[in-house]
């Protein structure tokens, strides 16, 4: 399936409760959809960076004790807005296993890549608290999530303090309109890098600092 989302930066020192307690946003929240999750995701690749070279990201995420394996590929991003292919599979534990995606994928080239990918190792970890709710907004269903925590890789850390709005059903134009509302109401700005890209930046920085 495709993941269509908008990622926005939180201003420093902003109380995240302002979002879900906002009078307008509160009126759009689907009753019973509010949830708080503790997230910890480990991203994997081979020593030769085979997945990165093919523009594929693979992670296993612990969501309040439940594990979900995710594969993402063919990502296109601009000004915080991104469209990418995504496959999610519930798994029994944190062990990385690319074979769990086989029955859900139809792309021959991706299946060949997974068959030839072995020797996976962890390359980065994300840990953050997610506060989220589903919104019924102008005929579209959106998921509003506020994430706070950090990305950890190669001994470094990059902070996570952002809002994600994902299109669950409806029109992309409605997602973008809601994003403009958030930017105007709360003074937000587009987040240009995904959590994964921030982790890669930490890895690249560590590589640059190694003696030859």
TIDOVO-138773 format. One line per field, with one value per residue (C-alpha): x, y negated, z. Coordinates in nm, 4 decimals. Example, Ala and Ser with C-alpha at 12.3 -4.5 7.8 and 13.67 -1.06 7.14 Angstrom:
<atoms>
px = c(1.2300 | 1.3670)
py = c(0.4500 | 0.1060)
pz = c(0.7800 | 0.7140)
</atoms>
This chain:
<atoms>
px = c(0.0000 | 0.0997 | 0.1762 | 0.0847 | 0.1783 | 0.2883 | 0.5608 | 0.5909 | 0.8361 | 0.7217 | 0.8393 | 1.0830 | 0.9108 | 0.5622 | 0.3217 | 0.2005 | -0.1319 | -0.2222 | -0.2907 | -0.5358 | -0.6961 | -0.7398 | -1.1074 | -1.1225 | -0.9153 | -1.1204 | -1.4306 | -1.2738 | -1.1397 | -1.3133 | -1.4503 | -1.2440 | -0.9490 | -0.7089 | -0.4114 | -0.0641 | 0.2073 | 0.5672 | 0.7545 | 1.0944 | 1.2035 | 1.5245 | 1.6284 | 1.8379 | 2.0664 | 2.3567 | 2.7219 | 2.7349 | 2.4258 | 2.2329 | 1.8910 | 2.0057 | 2.1596 | 1.8199 | 1.6314 | 1.4629 | 1.4169 | 1.3395 | 1.2497 | 1.0878 | 0.8947 | 0.7711 | 0.4404 | 0.3433 | 0.4541 | 0.3232 | 0.5721 | 0.5260 | 0.7766 | 0.7759 | 0.9293 | 0.9343 | 1.0540 | 1.0212 | 0.9916 | 0.9310 | 0.9481 | 0.9246 | 0.8643 | 0.7569 | 0.5096 | 0.5962 | 0.4531 | 0.6090 | 0.5242 | 0.4875 | 0.4199 | 0.3407 | 0.3221 | 0.2491 | 0.5209 | 0.5735 | 0.8970 | 1.1868 | 1.3899 | 1.4460 | 1.3019 | 1.2447 | 1.0555 | 0.7447 | 0.6744 | 0.6816 | 0.3081 | 0.2155 | 0.4535 | 0.3984 | 0.7067 | 0.9413 | 1.2549 | 1.1827 | 1.1181 | 1.4519 | 1.6254 | 1.4748 | 1.5758 | 1.9368 | 1.9563 | 2.1192 | 2.3388 | 2.1113 | 2.2453 | 2.0959 | 2.2004 | 1.9847 | 1.7123 | 1.4264 | 1.2583 | 0.9688 | 0.6263 | 0.3447 | 0.0150 | -0.2326 | -0.5957 | -0.8029 | -0.9712 | -1.2824 | -1.1879 | -1.3894 | -1.4813 | -1.1325 | -0.9956 | -0.6570 | -0.4306 | -0.2750 | 0.0327 | 0.2641 | 0.6048 | 0.8711 | 1.1933 | 1.5148 | 1.6952 | 2.0090 | 2.2886 | 2.6677 | 2.6799 | 2.4923 | 2.1386 | 1.9035 | 1.5894 | 1.2380 | 0.9823 | 0.7298 | 0.3757 | 0.2808 | -0.0481 | -0.1241 | -0.4001 | -0.6017 | -0.8778 | -0.9939 | -0.8163 | -0.4515 | -0.5687 | -0.7568 | -0.4417 | -0.2468 | -0.5251 | -0.5179 | -0.1395 | -0.1737 | -0.4206 | -0.1662 | 0.1146 | -0.0962 | -0.2532 | 0.0600 | 0.3503 | 0.4776 | 0.7189 | 0.7848 | 1.0191 | 1.2430 | 1.3962 | 1.2271 | 1.3412 | 1.5268 | 1.7061 | 1.8130 | 1.9574 | 2.1470 | 2.2896 | 2.4264 | 2.5840 | 2.7399 | 2.8796 | 3.0348 | 3.1865 | 3.3388 | 3.5021 | 3.6758 | 4.0517 | 4.1593)
py = c(0.0000 | -0.3637 | -0.5815 | -0.9470 | -1.1820 | -1.5288 | -1.5789 | -1.9099 | -2.0375 | -2.1242 | -2.4648 | -2.4441 | -2.4295 | -2.3785 | -2.1774 | -1.8926 | -1.8871 | -2.2036 | -1.9929 | -1.7383 | -1.9956 | -2.2567 | -2.3478 | -2.2939 | -1.9753 | -1.8356 | -1.8688 | -1.6563 | -1.3767 | -1.0430 | -0.9418 | -0.6713 | -0.7028 | -0.8867 | -0.6762 | -0.7114 | -0.4644 | -0.4034 | -0.3286 | -0.1640 | -0.0709 | 0.0936 | 0.0460 | 0.3098 | 0.3390 | 0.5521 | 0.4625 | 0.3747 | 0.1458 | 0.3507 | 0.2175 | -0.1455 | -0.1046 | 0.0080 | -0.2737 | -0.0327 | -0.0751 | 0.2166 | 0.1904 | 0.3862 | 0.1646 | 0.2369 | 0.0549 | 0.0891 | 0.4527 | 0.5469 | 0.5925 | 0.4733 | 0.5315 | 0.2601 | 0.2336 | -0.1037 | -0.1786 | -0.4196 | -0.7252 | -1.0715 | -1.3671 | -1.7450 | -2.0131 | -1.7606 | -1.5856 | -1.2293 | -0.9406 | -0.5958 | -0.2308 | -0.0542 | 0.2988 | 0.3725 | 0.7193 | 0.8029 | 1.0338 | 1.2251 | 1.0598 | 0.8269 | 1.0658 | 0.9287 | 1.1546 | 1.0254 | 1.3398 | 1.2204 | 0.9809 | 1.2390 | 1.3142 | 0.9428 | 0.8191 | 0.8303 | 0.6395 | 0.9001 | 0.6880 | 0.6318 | 1.0021 | 1.0864 | 0.8296 | 0.9799 | 1.3299 | 1.2172 | 1.0116 | 1.1877 | 1.0955 | 0.8192 | 0.6045 | 0.3136 | -0.0286 | -0.2679 | -0.2848 | -0.5272 | -0.5731 | -0.8113 | -0.8684 | -0.8963 | -1.0671 | -1.0135 | -1.0379 | -0.9812 | -1.2861 | -1.3123 | -1.6210 | -1.7425 | -1.3945 | -1.2467 | -1.0362 | -1.1552 | -1.0271 | -1.3048 | -1.1905 | -1.3929 | -1.2256 | -1.3191 | -1.1280 | -1.0574 | -0.8740 | -0.6886 | -0.5719 | -0.5348 | -0.6798 | -0.9948 | -1.1206 | -1.3370 | -1.4655 | -1.3765 | -1.6528 | -1.6530 | -1.6147 | -1.3552 | -1.3680 | -1.0569 | -1.0178 | -0.7082 | -0.7630 | -1.0509 | -1.3186 | -1.4272 | -1.7877 | -1.7587 | -1.6362 | -1.9346 | -2.1750 | -2.0409 | -2.0783 | -2.4452 | -2.4843 | -2.3388 | -2.5597 | -2.8749 | -2.7879 | -2.6641 | -2.8176 | -2.4831 | -2.4364 | -2.1373 | -1.8665 | -1.7861 | -1.4635 | -1.1435 | -0.9677 | -0.7193 | -0.9971 | -1.1589 | -0.8258 | -0.7931 | -1.1420 | -1.0272 | -0.7234 | -0.9350 | -1.1785 | -0.8907 | -0.7493 | -1.0876 | -1.1044 | -0.7677 | -0.7717 | -0.6335)
pz = c(0.0000 | -0.0343 | 0.2645 | 0.2050 | 0.4869 | 0.5865 | 0.8469 | 1.0397 | 1.3026 | 1.6521 | 1.7800 | 2.0710 | 2.4070 | 2.2678 | 2.4841 | 2.2623 | 2.4448 | 2.2539 | 1.9446 | 2.0768 | 2.3090 | 2.0346 | 2.0018 | 1.6248 | 1.6223 | 1.9086 | 1.6959 | 1.4207 | 1.6440 | 1.5911 | 1.9345 | 2.1014 | 1.8614 | 2.0918 | 2.1949 | 2.3477 | 2.2437 | 2.3454 | 2.0237 | 1.9772 | 1.6264 | 1.5088 | 1.1449 | 0.9700 | 0.6688 | 0.5534 | 0.6051 | 0.2343 | 0.2715 | 0.0192 | 0.1220 | 0.1243 | -0.2196 | -0.3483 | -0.1662 | 0.0743 | 0.4502 | 0.6845 | 1.0522 | 1.3325 | 1.5731 | 1.9249 | 1.9730 | 2.3395 | 2.3388 | 1.9940 | 1.7089 | 1.3507 | 1.0696 | 0.8023 | 0.4584 | 0.2772 | -0.0751 | -0.3695 | -0.1454 | -0.2922 | -0.0524 | -0.0808 | 0.1838 | 0.4460 | 0.2141 | 0.1193 | -0.0794 | -0.0472 | -0.0840 | 0.2486 | 0.3690 | 0.7358 | 0.8919 | 1.2551 | 1.3898 | 1.7123 | 1.8230 | 1.7450 | 1.5274 | 1.1742 | 0.9048 | 0.5527 | 0.4526 | 0.6388 | 0.3490 | 0.0718 | 0.0606 | 0.0509 | -0.2201 | -0.5933 | -0.7210 | -0.8791 | -0.8369 | -0.4680 | -0.4108 | -0.5746 | -0.3528 | -0.0372 | -0.1450 | -0.1824 | 0.1363 | 0.4312 | 0.7247 | 0.8514 | 1.1338 | 1.3300 | 1.2000 | 1.4055 | 1.6694 | 1.7247 | 2.0628 | 2.1077 | 2.2582 | 2.0057 | 2.0882 | 1.8082 | 1.7043 | 1.3929 | 1.2442 | 1.0290 | 0.8289 | 0.5297 | 0.4148 | 0.4595 | 0.7446 | 0.8693 | 1.1460 | 1.3516 | 1.5482 | 1.7716 | 1.8215 | 2.0784 | 2.1421 | 1.9537 | 1.6739 | 1.7875 | 1.5582 | 1.5747 | 1.9259 | 1.8250 | 1.8754 | 1.6698 | 1.8436 | 1.7343 | 1.7923 | 1.5131 | 1.3916 | 1.1310 | 0.9442 | 0.7398 | 0.4842 | 0.5803 | 0.3240 | 0.1094 | -0.0901 | -0.0820 | -0.1247 | 0.2060 | 0.3814 | 0.2474 | 0.3481 | 0.7042 | 0.7030 | 0.6099 | 0.8974 | 1.1417 | 1.0112 | 1.0412 | 1.3774 | 1.5553 | 1.3622 | 1.2351 | 0.9455 | 0.7154 | 0.8472 | 0.5517 | 0.6834 | 0.7931 | 1.1103 | 0.8902 | 0.7003 | 1.0277 | 1.1361 | 0.8067 | 0.8612 | 1.1991 | 1.0345 | 0.7591 | 1.0155 | 1.2082 | 0.8874 | 0.8017 | 1.1449 | 1.1180 | 1.0591 | 0.7210)
</atoms>
